[in-house]
């Protein structure tokens, strides 16, 4: 049984997460993908104004649970302390003794994998899979290939590199777009409804009386979303994404497995 393991903060889960995971499942012929929101990510601080761990879990369930072959687990939220991947892999190996694990991640995590907690044990028990955003990460292609060479030499198995040409959006961008009610094209419908209903990520927030830190966040979001050049780029990304979705994109390996 081939099992994909897809962790992250999912803050919030967006269509980039969903399309990349679906493409990875198809490309590798995975029997199932376990989506596991982190409680306390060890590699970064959660942005101010983020949803709580339980809110992120619910949003992730809304994004993935209705998709065939996907299951959202709360195992990292039930553990105390930081959410280390090695602990998750240990637990999954105990549960799926005959399963073949594939650990799915984006480019930032892949390029820093040596700095993770117990990377040797992770690589021993799960094959590494990196999916890069096709346009955004094109300049990093050489670095990704070099990293694959390094990890293969260090851990004895070559990671799988997949191009993700499905949806070019990050959670940071999604949070900014939410602040100004223009995130609908980038979020699963059920996720957007829940965010709006619960007032998450500043949706429906009155700007009067905000703290200095929140005002700074809002100002940055405004700059990112409303500058003409940025808006033009965003519209171009949206048109390009829609054309890719119409073609039902698949993950494409650009590195031998």
C-alpha positions, 0 to 999 in steps of 0.5 A: 500500500502506497501512502502519501503523508502531507503535513503543514500548517494549512493556514488556511488550506487553499486550492494550491494545497488541494491541487498539488496533493491530487496531482501528487497522488495521481503521479505516484499512484498513491492508494491514499493521502493522509493530510495532517495539520500541525499543532505547533510547526517547529520551523516557523512562527504562526502569523499574527491573526492566524486561526487556532489549531482546531480551526485549521483542522476544521478548515483542512477537513472541509478542504480534503475530506470529501476527496476520494483517497484523502483522510485528514488526521488530528494526530499532531494536534493531540500531541503536546509540544511542537509537531515534529515530523519524525514523531508522526512518521514513527506513529504511522509506521506502527499503524501501517506496518506494510505501508510504503510511505511518501512524505510530501512537501513544498520547495522551502521544506525540501531545501531545508530538509537536512535541518529538520529534527532526525532527518535520517530517520525520516528519510529511512522510513519515508520517501521524500517527495517535493512538489514545486510551484511551476512558475514561482520556483522555476528559478530554483530548479537547479537548487532543487536538483542539487538538493536531490543529489545531496539527499540521495548521497546522504540518505541512500534514496533519491527524492521524487521531484514533481512539478506542480503547475496546478495553482500558484498561491501561498497561504500568506497570499491567501490570508492577504486576499481574504482580508480584502474579500478577494480570495474566493477563486483561491479557496475551496468553497466550503473553506471560504464559507467557514472562514466568513462564518467564523470571522477568521483571518480578519474577515469582517474585522472593523479597522477602527481600534486595531492594535499597531501590529494588526494595523501593520499587517493590514497595511502590508496586505493592502500593499500586496493586493492593491498595488496596480502592478501586483494586481495585474500580476495576480489577474495574470496568475488567475487566468493562467491557473484557470487554463491549467485547471481546464486541462486537468493538470497532472504532476510531472516528474522532472527528475528521475525517481 
